[in-house]
């Protein structure tokens, strides 16, 4: 069975900052990997500033993907700038479907008042949040996986994904959050981001290693409709992404689950179909 792949989690940058992470490079990458559509994230402000281009990162992305049906935009929030609720409303006004939040890289506590303001505005406007989860060289107390249960508890209608599913170190905690939110709302709100699931050579676990049994457990415990495939472009090259797709197709899980992971679940979450 063949699938039209709609993937989450592509970081994009102006060519002046990172040519291999530009939108033309992403389009070529998608072609090479057989991906029909992708969600692309605006760069964070500190990344965008390196380009020397005028304006703001979210407006830049909106211009770059205008009238391109193969790319869906997610904005980013500058937590240092203030007015985060207004930033979320501006992201929504650009026609974006969600927001990328990287708690460790942005050095925020995911239950801080500023973060809660972002969640409340996103919940009101129906925006989807993609969180980085897993070790990333910042104090763990700010983004401990179990805190995402608090996010889900206080914002019952907020849809969000835990990208990398917590990685090797926090996989079970991410799964616990998903299992605990099964009855949280009248629709699915928490999603496993199947991002960076390729195996590295050597056989020993790496930061993002999740076993086949672990991936099957995600489906067994949370169902077929709550997992989303992600690229982590440009940090994962095309070979790794093709390997991840082949791994999903080879897993002993229902065909409905594979179809969901490779696009249907993301389509449903972003477009309510």
LUMZA-367023 format. One record per residue (C-alpha): residue number from 1; residue in three letters; y, x, z. Coordinates in nm, 2 decimals. Layout:
<site><nr>NUM</nr><rest>ala</rest><v>Y</v><u>X</u><w>Z</w></site>
...
***
This chain:
<site><nr>1</nr><rest>unk</rest><v>0.00</v><u>0.00</u><w>0.00</w></site>
<site><nr>2</nr><rest>unk</rest><v>0.35</v><u>0.13</u><w>-0.09</w></site>
<site><nr>3</nr><rest>unk</rest><v>0.66</v><u>0.07</u><w>0.12</w></site>
<site><nr>4</nr><rest>unk</rest><v>1.03</v><u>0.07</u><w>0.05</w></site>
<site><nr>5</nr><rest>unk</rest><v>1.14</v><u>0.31</u><w>0.32</w></site>
<site><nr>6</nr><rest>unk</rest><v>1.46</v><u>0.24</u><w>0.51</w></site>
<site><nr>7</nr><rest>unk</rest><v>1.51</v><u>0.52</u><w>0.75</w></site>
<site><nr>8</nr><rest>unk</rest><v>1.75</v><u>0.57</u><w>1.05</w></site>
<site><nr>9</nr><rest>unk</rest><v>1.92</v><u>0.89</u><w>1.18</w></site>
<site><nr>10</nr><rest>unk</rest><v>2.09</v><u>1.10</u><w>0.91</w></site>
<site><nr>11</nr><rest>unk</rest><v>2.38</v><u>1.31</u><w>1.03</w></site>
<site><nr>12</nr><rest>unk</rest><v>2.63</v><u>1.37</u><w>0.76</w></site>
<site><nr>13</nr><rest>unk</rest><v>2.92</v><u>1.61</u><w>0.73</w></site>
<site><nr>14</nr><rest>unk</rest><v>3.20</v><u>1.69</u><w>0.49</w></site>
<site><nr>15</nr><rest>unk</rest><v>3.09</v><u>1.95</u><w>0.25</w></site>
<site><nr>16</nr><rest>unk</rest><v>3.36</v><u>2.18</u><w>0.39</w></site>
<site><nr>17</nr><rest>unk</rest><v>3.17</v><u>2.18</u><w>0.72</w></site>
<site><nr>18</nr><rest>unk</rest><v>2.80</v><u>2.18</u><w>0.62</w></site>
<site><nr>19</nr><rest>unk</rest><v>2.71</v><u>2.16</u><w>0.25</w></site>
<site><nr>20</nr><rest>unk</rest><v>2.34</v><u>2.11</u><w>0.33</w></site>
<site><nr>21</nr><rest>unk</rest><v>2.44</v><u>1.81</u><w>0.54</w></site>
<site><nr>22</nr><rest>unk</rest><v>2.67</v><u>1.65</u><w>0.29</w></site>
<site><nr>23</nr><rest>unk</rest><v>2.62</v><u>1.30</u><w>0.15</w></site>
<site><nr>24</nr><rest>unk</rest><v>2.52</v><u>1.44</u><w>-0.20</w></site>
<site><nr>25</nr><rest>unk</rest><v>2.26</v><u>1.66</u><w>-0.02</w></site>
<site><nr>26</nr><rest>unk</rest><v>2.13</v><u>1.35</u><w>0.17</w></site>
<site><nr>27</nr><rest>unk</rest><v>2.10</v><u>1.16</u><w>-0.15</w></site>
<site><nr>28</nr><rest>unk</rest><v>1.89</v><u>1.44</u><w>-0.30</w></site>
<site><nr>29</nr><rest>unk</rest><v>1.68</v><u>1.46</u><w>0.02</w></site>
<site><nr>30</nr><rest>unk</rest><v>1.61</v><u>1.09</u><w>0.01</w></site>
<site><nr>31</nr><rest>unk</rest><v>1.50</v><u>1.11</u><w>-0.35</w></site>
<site><nr>32</nr><rest>unk</rest><v>1.27</v><u>1.41</u><w>-0.27</w></site>
<site><nr>33</nr><rest>unk</rest><v>1.11</v><u>1.21</u><w>0.02</w></site>
<site><nr>34</nr><rest>unk</rest><v>1.08</v><u>0.88</u><w>-0.15</w></site>
<site><nr>35</nr><rest>unk</rest><v>1.34</v><u>0.71</u><w>0.08</w></site>
<site><nr>36</nr><rest>unk</rest><v>1.52</v><u>0.40</u><w>-0.06</w></site>
<site><nr>37</nr><rest>unk</rest><v>1.79</v><u>0.35</u><w>0.21</w></site>
<site><nr>38</nr><rest>unk</rest><v>1.91</v><u>0.54</u><w>0.51</w></site>
<site><nr>39</nr><rest>unk</rest><v>2.15</v><u>0.50</u><w>0.81</w></site>
<site><nr>40</nr><rest>unk</rest><v>2.40</v><u>0.78</u><w>0.82</w></site>
<site><nr>41</nr><rest>unk</rest><v>2.60</v><u>0.88</u><w>1.12</w></site>
<site><nr>42</nr><rest>unk</rest><v>2.96</v><u>0.99</u><w>1.11</w></site>
<site><nr>43</nr><rest>unk</rest><v>3.01</v><u>1.34</u><w>1.25</w></site>
<site><nr>44</nr><rest>unk</rest><v>3.15</v><u>1.38</u><w>1.60</w></site>
<site><nr>45</nr><rest>unk</rest><v>3.52</v><u>1.45</u><w>1.62</w></site>
<site><nr>46</nr><rest>unk</rest><v>3.48</v><u>1.82</u><w>1.70</w></site>
<site><nr>47</nr><rest>unk</rest><v>3.25</v><u>1.86</u><w>1.40</w></site>
<site><nr>48</nr><rest>unk</rest><v>3.49</v><u>1.67</u><w>1.16</w></site>
<site><nr>49</nr><rest>unk</rest><v>3.79</v><u>1.88</u><w>1.27</w></site>
<site><nr>50</nr><rest>unk</rest><v>3.63</v><u>2.19</u><w>1.14</w></site>
<site><nr>51</nr><rest>unk</rest><v>3.67</v><u>2.05</u><w>0.78</w></site>
<site><nr>52</nr><rest>unk</rest><v>4.05</v><u>2.06</u><w>0.80</w></site>
<site><nr>53</nr><rest>unk</rest><v>4.05</v><u>1.71</u><w>0.64</w></site>
<site><nr>54</nr><rest>unk</rest><v>4.31</v><u>1.46</u><w>0.74</w></site>
<site><nr>55</nr><rest>unk</rest><v>4.23</v><u>1.14</u><w>0.93</w></site>
<site><nr>56</nr><rest>unk</rest><v>3.94</v><u>1.04</u><w>1.15</w></site>
<site><nr>57</nr><rest>unk</rest><v>3.56</v><u>1.09</u><w>1.11</w></site>
<site><nr>58</nr><rest>unk</rest><v>3.47</v><u>0.72</u><w>1.10</w></site>
<site><nr>59</nr><rest>unk</rest><v>3.73</v><u>0.64</u><w>0.83</w></site>
<site><nr>60</nr><rest>unk</rest><v>3.60</v><u>0.94</u><w>0.63</w></site>
<site><nr>61</nr><rest>unk</rest><v>3.25</v><u>0.81</u><w>0.63</w></site>
<site><nr>62</nr><rest>unk</rest><v>3.36</v><u>0.46</u><w>0.54</w></site>
<site><nr>63</nr><rest>unk</rest><v>3.53</v><u>0.60</u><w>0.23</w></site>
<site><nr>64</nr><rest>unk</rest><v>3.23</v><u>0.82</u><w>0.14</w></site>
<site><nr>65</nr><rest>unk</rest><v>2.97</v><u>0.54</u><w>0.14</w></site>
<site><nr>66</nr><rest>unk</rest><v>3.19</v><u>0.25</u><w>0.01</w></site>
<site><nr>67</nr><rest>unk</rest><v>2.99</v><u>0.05</u><w>-0.25</w></site>
<site><nr>68</nr><rest>unk</rest><v>2.68</v><u>0.26</u><w>-0.20</w></site>
<site><nr>69</nr><rest>unk</rest><v>2.40</v><u>0.01</u><w>-0.12</w></site>
<site><nr>70</nr><rest>unk</rest><v>2.16</v><u>0.30</u><w>-0.03</w></site>
<site><nr>71</nr><rest>unk</rest><v>2.36</v><u>0.41</u><w>0.27</w></site>
<site><nr>72</nr><rest>unk</rest><v>2.44</v><u>0.22</u><w>0.59</w></site>
<site><nr>73</nr><rest>unk</rest><v>2.71</v><u>0.36</u><w>0.82</w></site>
<site><nr>74</nr><rest>unk</rest><v>2.71</v><u>0.41</u><w>1.19</w></site>
<site><nr>75</nr><rest>unk</rest><v>3.02</v><u>0.53</u><w>1.37</w></site>
<site><nr>76</nr><rest>unk</rest><v>3.07</v><u>0.77</u><w>1.66</w></site>
<site><nr>77</nr><rest>unk</rest><v>3.29</v><u>0.73</u><w>1.97</w></site>
<site><nr>78</nr><rest>unk</rest><v>3.52</v><u>1.00</u><w>2.10</w></site>
<site><nr>79</nr><rest>unk</rest><v>3.48</v><u>0.96</u><w>2.48</w></site>
<site><nr>80</nr><rest>unk</rest><v>3.76</v><u>1.21</u><w>2.55</w></site>
<site><nr>81</nr><rest>unk</rest><v>4.02</v><u>1.02</u><w>2.36</w></site>
<site><nr>82</nr><rest>unk</rest><v>4.01</v><u>0.70</u><w>2.57</w></site>
<site><nr>83</nr><rest>unk</rest><v>4.03</v><u>0.34</u><w>2.44</w></site>
<site><nr>84</nr><rest>unk</rest><v>3.66</v><u>0.34</u><w>2.37</w></site>
<site><nr>85</nr><rest>unk</rest><v>3.64</v><u>-0.04</u><w>2.34</w></site>
<site><nr>86</nr><rest>unk</rest><v>3.91</v><u>-0.03</u><w>2.07</w></site>
<site><nr>87</nr><rest>unk</rest><v>3.72</v><u>0.25</u><w>1.90</w></site>
<site><nr>88</nr><rest>unk</rest><v>3.41</v><u>0.03</u><w>1.89</w></site>
<site><nr>89</nr><rest>unk</rest><v>3.61</v><u>-0.26</u><w>1.74</w></site>
<site><nr>90</nr><rest>unk</rest><v>3.75</v><u>-0.03</u><w>1.47</w></site>
<site><nr>91</nr><rest>unk</rest><v>3.39</v><u>0.09</u><w>1.39</w></site>
<site><nr>92</nr><rest>unk</rest><v>3.30</v><u>-0.28</u><w>1.35</w></site>
<site><nr>93</nr><rest>unk</rest><v>3.60</v><u>-0.34</u><w>1.13</w></site>
<site><nr>94</nr><rest>unk</rest><v>3.48</v><u>-0.07</u><w>0.89</w></site>
<site><nr>95</nr><rest>unk</rest><v>3.17</v><u>-0.27</u><w>0.82</w></site>
<site><nr>96</nr><rest>unk</rest><v>2.94</v><u>-0.03</u><w>1.01</w></site>
<site><nr>97</nr><rest>unk</rest><v>2.63</v><u>-0.17</u><w>1.16</w></site>
<site><nr>98</nr><rest>unk</rest><v>2.60</v><u>0.06</u><w>1.47</w></site>
<site><nr>99</nr><rest>unk</rest><v>2.70</v><u>0.37</u><w>1.67</w></site>
<site><nr>100</nr><rest>unk</rest><v>2.54</v><u>0.70</u><w>1.73</w></site>
<site><nr>101</nr><rest>unk</rest><v>2.56</v><u>0.83</u><w>2.09</w></site>
<site><nr>102</nr><rest>unk</rest><v>2.44</v><u>1.17</u><w>2.20</w></site>
<site><nr>103</nr><rest>unk</rest><v>2.48</v><u>1.17</u><w>2.57</w></site>
<site><nr>104</nr><rest>unk</rest><v>2.39</v><u>1.54</u><w>2.62</w></site>
<site><nr>105</nr><rest>unk</rest><v>2.60</v><u>1.68</u><w>2.33</w></site>
<site><nr>106</nr><rest>unk</rest><v>2.89</v><u>1.45</u><w>2.42</w></site>
<site><nr>107</nr><rest>unk</rest><v>2.84</v><u>1.53</u><w>2.79</w></site>
<site><nr>108</nr><rest>unk</rest><v>2.86</v><u>1.17</u><w>2.92</w></site>
<site><nr>109</nr><rest>unk</rest><v>2.67</v><u>0.98</u><w>3.18</w></site>
<site><nr>110</nr><rest>unk</rest><v>2.51</v><u>0.69</u><w>3.01</w></site>
<site><nr>111</nr><rest>unk</rest><v>2.60</v><u>0.45</u><w>3.30</w></site>
<site><nr>112</nr><rest>unk</rest><v>2.97</v><u>0.57</u><w>3.33</w></site>
<site><nr>113</nr><rest>unk</rest><v>3.24</v><u>0.31</u><w>3.31</w></site>
<site><nr>114</nr><rest>unk</rest><v>3.34</v><u>0.44</u><w>2.97</w></site>
<site><nr>115</nr><rest>unk</rest><v>2.99</v><u>0.42</u><w>2.84</w></site>
<site><nr>116</nr><rest>unk</rest><v>2.95</v><u>0.07</u><w>2.98</w></site>
<site><nr>117</nr><rest>unk</rest><v>3.27</v><u>-0.03</u><w>2.80</w></site>
<site><nr>118</nr><rest>unk</rest><v>3.12</v><u>0.08</u><w>2.47</w></site>
<site><nr>119</nr><rest>unk</rest><v>2.80</v><u>-0.11</u><w>2.54</w></site>
<site><nr>120</nr><rest>unk</rest><v>2.99</v><u>-0.43</u><w>2.63</w></site>
<site><nr>121</nr><rest>unk</rest><v>3.19</v><u>-0.41</u><w>2.31</w></site>
<site><nr>122</nr><rest>unk</rest><v>2.89</v><u>-0.33</u><w>2.10</w></site>
<site><nr>123</nr><rest>unk</rest><v>2.69</v><u>-0.61</u><w>2.26</w></site>
<site><nr>124</nr><rest>unk</rest><v>2.97</v><u>-0.86</u><w>2.18</w></site>
<site><nr>125</nr><rest>unk</rest><v>3.01</v><u>-0.75</u><w>1.82</w></site>
<site><nr>126</nr><rest>unk</rest><v>2.63</v><u>-0.72</u><w>1.75</w></site>
<site><nr>127</nr><rest>unk</rest><v>2.64</v><u>-0.34</u><w>1.69</w></site>
<site><nr>128</nr><rest>unk</rest><v>2.32</v><u>-0.14</u><w>1.72</w></site>
<site><nr>129</nr><rest>unk</rest><v>2.32</v><u>0.18</u><w>1.92</w></site>
<site><nr>130</nr><rest>unk</rest><v>2.11</v><u>0.49</u><w>1.84</w></site>
<site><nr>131</nr><rest>unk</rest><v>2.08</v><u>0.72</u><w>2.15</w></site>
<site><nr>132</nr><rest>unk</rest><v>1.95</v><u>1.07</u><w>2.14</w></site>
<site><nr>133</nr><rest>unk</rest><v>1.69</v><u>1.10</u><w>2.41</w></site>
<site><nr>134</nr><rest>unk</rest><v>1.50</v><u>1.40</u><w>2.53</w></site>
<site><nr>135</nr><rest>unk</rest><v>1.59</v><u>1.75</u><w>2.66</w></site>
<site><nr>136</nr><rest>unk</rest><v>1.92</v><u>1.88</u><w>2.51</w></site>
<site><nr>137</nr><rest>unk</rest><v>2.06</v><u>2.15</u><w>2.74</w></site>
<site><nr>138</nr><rest>unk</rest><v>2.29</v><u>1.92</u><w>2.95</w></site>
<site><nr>139</nr><rest>unk</rest><v>2.23</v><u>1.80</u><w>3.31</w></site>
<site><nr>140</nr><rest>unk</rest><v>1.94</v><u>1.56</u><w>3.30</w></site>
<site><nr>141</nr><rest>unk</rest><v>2.09</v><u>1.33</u><w>3.56</w></site>
<site><nr>142</nr><rest>unk</rest><v>2.35</v><u>1.21</u><w>3.30</w></site>
<site><nr>143</nr><rest>unk</rest><v>2.08</v><u>1.09</u><w>3.05</w></site>
<site><nr>144</nr><rest>unk</rest><v>1.76</v><u>1.06</u><w>3.25</w></site>
<site><nr>145</nr><rest>unk</rest><v>1.54</v><u>0.83</u><w>3.04</w></site>
<site><nr>146</nr><rest>unk</rest><v>1.49</v><u>0.57</u><w>3.32</w></site>
<site><nr>147</nr><rest>unk</rest><v>1.87</v><u>0.51</u><w>3.31</w></site>
<site><nr>148</nr><rest>unk</rest><v>1.81</v><u>0.33</u><w>2.98</w></site>
<site><nr>149</nr><rest>unk</rest><v>1.64</v><u>0.06</u><w>3.18</w></site>
<site><nr>150</nr><rest>unk</rest><v>1.97</v><u>0.01</u><w>3.35</w></site>
<site><nr>151</nr><rest>unk</rest><v>2.15</v><u>-0.01</u><w>3.02</w></site>
<site><nr>152</nr><rest>unk</rest><v>1.90</v><u>-0.28</u><w>2.90</w></site>
<site><nr>153</nr><rest>unk</rest><v>1.92</v><u>-0.46</u><w>3.24</w></site>
<site><nr>154</nr><rest>unk</rest><v>2.30</v><u>-0.49</u><w>3.24</w></site>
<site><nr>155</nr><rest>unk</rest><v>2.34</v><u>-0.56</u><w>2.87</w></site>
<site><nr>156</nr><rest>unk</rest><v>2.06</v><u>-0.80</u><w>2.79</w></site>
<site><nr>157</nr><rest>unk</rest><v>2.16</v><u>-0.86</u><w>2.43</w></site>
<site><nr>158</nr><rest>unk</rest><v>2.24</v><u>-0.50</u><w>2.33</w></site>
<site><nr>159</nr><rest>unk</rest><v>2.00</v><u>-0.36</u><w>2.07</w></site>
<site><nr>160</nr><rest>unk</rest><v>1.94</v><u>0.01</u><w>2.09</w></site>
<site><nr>161</nr><rest>unk</rest><v>1.69</v><u>0.28</u><w>1.99</w></site>
<site><nr>162</nr><rest>unk</rest><v>1.58</v><u>0.58</u><w>2.20</w></site>
<site><nr>163</nr><rest>unk</rest><v>1.56</v><u>0.84</u><w>1.93</w></site>
<site><nr>164</nr><rest>unk</rest><v>1.27</v><u>1.10</u><w>1.96</w></site>
<site><nr>165</nr><rest>unk</rest><v>1.11</v><u>0.85</u><w>2.21</w></site>
<site><nr>166</nr><rest>unk</rest><v>1.21</v><u>1.09</u><w>2.49</w></site>
<site><nr>167</nr><rest>unk</rest><v>1.04</v><u>1.39</u><w>2.33</w></site>
<site><nr>168</nr><rest>unk</rest><v>0.74</v><u>1.56</u><w>2.49</w></site>
<site><nr>169</nr><rest>unk</rest><v>0.90</v><u>1.58</u><w>2.83</w></site>
<site><nr>170</nr><rest>unk</rest><v>1.01</v><u>1.22</u><w>2.87</w></site>
<site><nr>171</nr><rest>unk</rest><v>0.79</v><u>1.02</u><w>2.64</w></site>
<site><nr>172</nr><rest>unk</rest><v>0.62</v><u>0.82</u><w>2.91</w></site>
<site><nr>173</nr><rest>unk</rest><v>0.96</v><u>0.73</u><w>3.07</w></site>
<site><nr>174</nr><rest>unk</rest><v>1.08</v><u>0.60</u><w>2.73</w></site>
<site><nr>175</nr><rest>unk</rest><v>0.77</v><u>0.40</u><w>2.69</w></site>
<site><nr>176</nr><rest>unk</rest><v>0.81</v><u>0.26</u><w>3.04</w></site>
<site><nr>177</nr><rest>unk</rest><v>1.16</v><u>0.14</u><w>2.95</w></site>
<site><nr>178</nr><rest>unk</rest><v>1.03</v><u>-0.04</u><w>2.64</w></site>
<site><nr>179</nr><rest>unk</rest><v>0.74</v><u>-0.20</u><w>2.83</w></site>
<site><nr>180</nr><rest>unk</rest><v>0.98</v><u>-0.32</u><w>3.10</w></site>
<site><nr>181</nr><rest>unk</rest><v>1.22</v><u>-0.49</u><w>2.86</w></site>
<site><nr>182</nr><rest>unk</rest><v>0.96</v><u>-0.70</u><w>2.67</w></site>
<site><nr>183</nr><rest>unk</rest><v>1.10</v><u>-1.02</u><w>2.82</w></site>
<site><nr>184</nr><rest>unk</rest><v>1.46</v><u>-0.89</u><w>2.84</w></site>
<site><nr>185</nr><rest>unk</rest><v>1.61</v><u>-1.12</u><w>2.58</w></site>
<site><nr>186</nr><rest>unk</rest><v>1.51</v><u>-1.38</u><w>2.32</w></site>
<site><nr>187</nr><rest>unk</rest><v>1.48</v><u>-1.10</u><w>2.06</w></site>
<site><nr>188</nr><rest>unk</rest><v>1.38</v><u>-0.73</u><w>2.06</w></site>
<site><nr>189</nr><rest>unk</rest><v>1.65</v><u>-0.51</u><w>2.22</w></site>
<site><nr>190</nr><rest>unk</rest><v>1.49</v><u>-0.17</u><w>2.28</w></site>
<site><nr>191</nr><rest>unk</rest><v>1.33</v><u>0.04</u><w>2.00</w></site>
<site><nr>192</nr><rest>unk</rest><v>1.14</v><u>0.36</u><w>1.97</w></site>
<site><nr>193</nr><rest>unk</rest><v>1.30</v><u>0.60</u><w>1.73</w></site>
<site><nr>194</nr><rest>unk</rest><v>1.01</v><u>0.78</u><w>1.56</w></site>
<site><nr>195</nr><rest>unk</rest><v>1.23</v><u>1.07</u><w>1.48</w></site>
<site><nr>196</nr><rest>unk</rest><v>1.11</v><u>1.43</u><w>1.46</w></site>
<site><nr>197</nr><rest>unk</rest><v>0.74</v><u>1.34</u><w>1.50</w></site>
<site><nr>198</nr><rest>unk</rest><v>0.60</v><u>1.61</u><w>1.27</w></site>
<site><nr>199</nr><rest>unk</rest><v>0.36</v><u>1.86</u><w>1.42</w></site>
<site><nr>200</nr><rest>unk</rest><v>0.46</v><u>2.23</u><w>1.43</w></site>
<site><nr>201</nr><rest>unk</rest><v>0.21</v><u>2.50</u><w>1.37</w></site>
<site><nr>202</nr><rest>unk</rest><v>0.02</v><u>2.65</u><w>1.66</w></site>
<site><nr>203</nr><rest>unk</rest><v>-0.13</v><u>2.35</u><w>1.83</w></site>
<site><nr>204</nr><rest>unk</rest><v>0.07</v><u>2.37</u><w>2.15</w></site>
<site><nr>205</nr><rest>unk</rest><v>0.33</v><u>2.10</u><w>2.24</w></site>
<site><nr>206</nr><rest>unk</rest><v>0.69</v><u>2.16</u><w>2.14</w></site>
<site><nr>207</nr><rest>unk</rest><v>1.01</v><u>1.98</u><w>2.26</w></site>
<site><nr>208</nr><rest>unk</rest><v>0.95</v><u>1.68</u><w>2.04</w></site>
<site><nr>209</nr><rest>unk</rest><v>0.57</v><u>1.67</u><w>2.02</w></site>
<site><nr>210</nr><rest>unk</rest><v>0.41</v><u>1.33</u><w>2.06</w></site>
<site><nr>211</nr><rest>unk</rest><v>0.04</v><u>1.30</u><w>2.01</w></site>
<site><nr>212</nr><rest>unk</rest><v>-0.14</v><u>1.05</u><w>1.78</w></site>
<site><nr>213</nr><rest>unk</rest><v>-0.26</v><u>0.87</u><w>2.10</w></site>
<site><nr>214</nr><rest>unk</rest><v>0.10</v><u>0.85</u><w>2.22</w></site>
<site><nr>215</nr><rest>unk</rest><v>0.22</v><u>0.70</u><w>1.90</w></site>
<site><nr>216</nr><rest>unk</rest><v>-0.06</v><u>0.45</u><w>1.89</w></site>
<site><nr>217</nr><rest>unk</rest><v>0.02</v><u>0.36</u><w>2.25</w></site>
<site><nr>218</nr><rest>unk</rest><v>0.38</v><u>0.28</u><w>2.15</w></site>
<site><nr>219</nr><rest>unk</rest><v>0.24</v><u>0.02</u><w>1.91</w></site>
<site><nr>220</nr><rest>unk</rest><v>-0.04</v><u>-0.10</u><w>2.15</w></site>
<site><nr>221</nr><rest>unk</rest><v>0.20</v><u>-0.15</u><w>2.44</w></site>
<site><nr>222</nr><rest>unk</rest><v>0.52</v><u>-0.26</u><w>2.27</w></site>
<site><nr>223</nr><rest>unk</rest><v>0.40</v><u>-0.43</u><w>1.95</w></site>
<site><nr>224</nr><rest>unk</rest><v>0.45</v><u>-0.38</u><w>1.58</w></site>
<site><nr>225</nr><rest>unk</rest><v>0.82</v><u>-0.47</u><w>1.56</w></site>
<site><nr>226</nr><rest>unk</rest><v>0.99</v><u>-0.22</u><w>1.79</w></site>
<site><nr>227</nr><rest>unk</rest><v>0.95</v><u>0.12</u><w>1.62</w></site>
<site><nr>228</nr><rest>unk</rest><v>1.19</v><u>0.27</u><w>1.37</w></site>
<site><nr>229</nr><rest>unk</rest><v>1.15</v><u>0.58</u><w>1.15</w></site>
<site><nr>230</nr><rest>unk</rest><v>1.42</v><u>0.84</u><w>1.17</w></site>
<site><nr>231</nr><rest>unk</rest><v>1.51</v><u>1.15</u><w>0.97</w></site>
<site><nr>232</nr><rest>unk</rest><v>1.73</v><u>1.37</u><w>1.18</w></site>
<site><nr>233</nr><rest>unk</rest><v>1.87</v><u>1.50</u><w>0.86</w></site>
<site><nr>234</nr><rest>unk</rest><v>1.98</v><u>1.78</u><w>0.80</w></site>
<site><nr>235</nr><rest>unk</rest><v>1.80</v><u>1.93</u><w>1.10</w></site>
<site><nr>236</nr><rest>unk</rest><v>1.46</v><u>1.83</u><w>0.97</w></site>
<site><nr>237</nr><rest>unk</rest><v>1.40</v><u>1.95</u><w>0.61</w></site>
<site><nr>238</nr><rest>unk</rest><v>1.24</v><u>1.74</u><w>0.34</w></site>
<site><nr>239</nr><rest>unk</rest><v>0.89</v><u>1.90</u><w>0.40</w></site>
<site><nr>240</nr><rest>unk</rest><v>0.90</v><u>1.79</u><w>0.77</w></site>
<site><nr>241</nr><rest>unk</rest><v>1.01</v><u>1.44</u><w>0.67</w></site>
<site><nr>242</nr><rest>unk</rest><v>0.74</v><u>1.40</u><w>0.41</w></site>
<site><nr>243</nr><rest>unk</rest><v>0.49</v><u>1.52</u><w>0.67</w></site>
<site><nr>244</nr><rest>unk</rest><v>0.62</v><u>1.26</u><w>0.92</w></site>
<site><nr>245</nr><rest>unk</rest><v>0.58</v><u>0.98</u><w>0.67</w></site>
<site><nr>246</nr><rest>unk</rest><v>0.23</v><u>1.09</u><w>0.58</w></site>
<site><nr>247</nr><rest>unk</rest><v>0.14</v><u>1.10</u><w>0.95</w></site>
<site><nr>248</nr><rest>unk</rest><v>0.26</v><u>0.74</u><w>1.00</w></site>
<site><nr>249</nr><rest>unk</rest><v>0.06</v><u>0.63</u><w>0.70</w></site>
<site><nr>250</nr><rest>unk</rest><v>-0.25</v><u>0.80</u><w>0.83</w></site>
<site><nr>251</nr><rest>unk</rest><v>-0.23</v><u>0.66</u><w>1.18</w></site>
<site><nr>252</nr><rest>unk</rest><v>-0.49</v><u>0.41</u><w>1.30</w></site>
<site><nr>253</nr><rest>unk</rest><v>-0.24</v><u>0.13</u><w>1.35</w></site>
<site><nr>254</nr><rest>unk</rest><v>-0.20</v><u>-0.20</u><w>1.17</w></site>
<site><nr>255</nr><rest>unk</rest><v>-0.05</v><u>-0.21</u><w>0.83</w></site>
<site><nr>256</nr><rest>unk</rest><v>0.21</v><u>-0.45</u><w>0.97</w></site>
<site><nr>257</nr><rest>unk</rest><v>0.32</v><u>-0.18</u><w>1.21</w></site>
<site><nr>258</nr><rest>unk</rest><v>0.35</v><u>0.08</u><w>0.94</w></site>
<site><nr>259</nr><rest>unk</rest><v>0.56</v><u>-0.15</u><w>0.73</w></site>
<site><nr>260</nr><rest>unk</rest><v>0.78</v><u>-0.22</u><w>1.03</w></site>
<site><nr>261</nr><rest>unk</rest><v>0.82</v><u>0.15</u><w>1.12</w></site>
<site><nr>262</nr><rest>unk</rest><v>0.91</v><u>0.25</u><w>0.77</w></site>
<site><nr>263</nr><rest>unk</rest><v>1.19</v><u>0.00</u><w>0.72</w></site>
<site><nr>264</nr><rest>unk</rest><v>1.12</v><u>-0.37</u><w>0.81</w></site>
<site><nr>265</nr><rest>unk</rest><v>1.21</v><u>-0.33</u><w>1.18</w></site>
<site><nr>266</nr><rest>unk</rest><v>1.53</v><u>-0.15</u><w>1.11</w></site>
<site><nr>267</nr><rest>unk</rest><v>1.63</v><u>-0.41</u><w>0.84</w></site>
<site><nr>268</nr><rest>unk</rest><v>1.56</v><u>-0.69</u><w>1.09</w></site>
<site><nr>269</nr><rest>unk</rest><v>1.76</v><u>-0.52</u><w>1.38</w></site>
<site><nr>270</nr><rest>unk</rest><v>2.06</v><u>-0.45</u><w>1.17</w></site>
<site><nr>271</nr><rest>unk</rest><v>2.08</v><u>-0.75</u><w>0.94</w></site>
<site><nr>272</nr><rest>unk</rest><v>1.89</v><u>-1.02</u><w>1.15</w></site>
<site><nr>273</nr><rest>unk</rest><v>1.64</v><u>-1.09</u><w>0.88</w></site>
***
